[in-house]
Amino acid sequence: MPILKLTKRNVESIKKPGGTAPVFYWDEDLKGFGLRVMPSGVATWIVEYRPGAGGRGVAKKRSKIGRLEKIEADKAREAAKKILAGVELGADPAKAKAEERATEVFSLLAATYVEDHMKTHRKTATADYYTYVIDKHLAPHIGSKRANTITDDDIGAMHRAIGKVGGKYIANRALAVASAVFNWAKMDNPVKGVRKFKEEGRERYLTSDEMQRLGDAMREAETTGLRYDVDEERPNAKHARKPENRRIVYGPHVTGAIRLLMLTGCRLREILNLRWAEVDPERGLLFLPDSKTGRKTVVLSTAAQDVLRGLPRVGKFVIAGRDAGTDDEKPRHDLKKPWAAICKRAGLGDVHLHDLRHTFASVGAGSDLGLPVIGNLLGHANAKTTQRYAHVANDAAKRAADLIANKIATAMGGR
């Protein structure tokens, strides 16, 4: 726990911490005044104190002063002195802030939650998803209500309404986001009284025949191209190509991305955000600095390495985007259109890109590799996540048991 004089000069020398935990820097002069630096680099001035009498039996609390980027060190120190002086007189700033938040309208409370908590502690994509759920689903139903007046009946009505329009999955996600906001605000949580919809688990793996058809469709896509249809009723349809010439050829980065998803079990963004600098061809490894579960090392098969060797290097990203090679180069946004076309050609109407990750895992489980090995390859932080493939592993164990037992039975003359 670093202790130093929290001055402007000293604070400017603090570097972004490694790992996944925040680092706290405490002032050597003003006890309780500190700076919290997140792994993302976001730094926040804080005050730590014991409310009431302040004895050792009283749990410490923390109150946020503000972001380092908005408040200079000397102003943060003055604010900390005032807060700590108030604590000596019996004030509890954290409790007062929680009571103030409870009277805010839910939309404002939720926006503060995303800004102060999600953007500090979670990935940008996660924060953006929470904002989408809040704006699209929560705000129309409870956004204008004061947070401390929202009841479980309000939440239940919202849940049912979202379920009718958006389905069970998004209705349950809306519950989870609302619950997170109430818990963060340290107030009674009306979501606890609402039961989630039962969701059907989706486990879709490609069969050997489907993998063959997918491979054929990709080879066609990158050579002769895939046919596309034109709405002949559209005004400009007369300018379209003749039916026999309506083909789209997809470049090697599109089909290469799909093959890498198949051959590594990586998530979509792990492949689309992959930089050449993160590829170690000599050892056959990928060093992902920021996957869903943090830093991650991916072991490459020979087949995956062959795919990488066949990809043209036209920028810093392995899967080149539209602005590859430019100063403001960004990773490719998605693969929706080419994937839809390839799936249509292969006759895989109900297959999502994430199902390629499930297929990678299921092939491993069916090959009796063991769930711990599969979990390690996929980068699962929790062993329970890999348990969804247990039934596939059991099938492999059943085949092994049959093989052994049949040989024993034959030797005993029973078959």
Buried (B, 14 or more C-beta within 10 A) or exposed (E): EEEBEBEEEBBEEBEEBEEEEBBBBBBEEBEBBBBBBBBBEBBBBBBBBBBEEEEEEEEEBBBBBBBBEEBEBEEBBEBBBEBBEBBEEEBBBBEEBBBEBBEBBBBBBBBBBBEBBBBBBBBEEBBBBBBEBBBEBBBEBBBEBBBBEBEBEBBBBBBEBBBEEBEBEBBBBBBEBBBBBBEBBBBEBBBEEBEBBEEEEEEBBBEEEBBEBBBEBBEBBBEEBBBEEEEEEEEEEEEBEEEEEBEEEBBBBBBBBBBBBBBBBBBBBBBBBBBEEBBEEEEBBBBBEBBBBBEBEBEBEEEBBEBBEEBEEEBBBBBBBEEBEEEEBEBBEEBEEBBEBBBBBBEBEEBBBEBBBBBBBBBBBBEBBBBEEBBBBBBBEEEEBBEBBEEBBEBBEEEEEEEEEEEEEEEEEEE
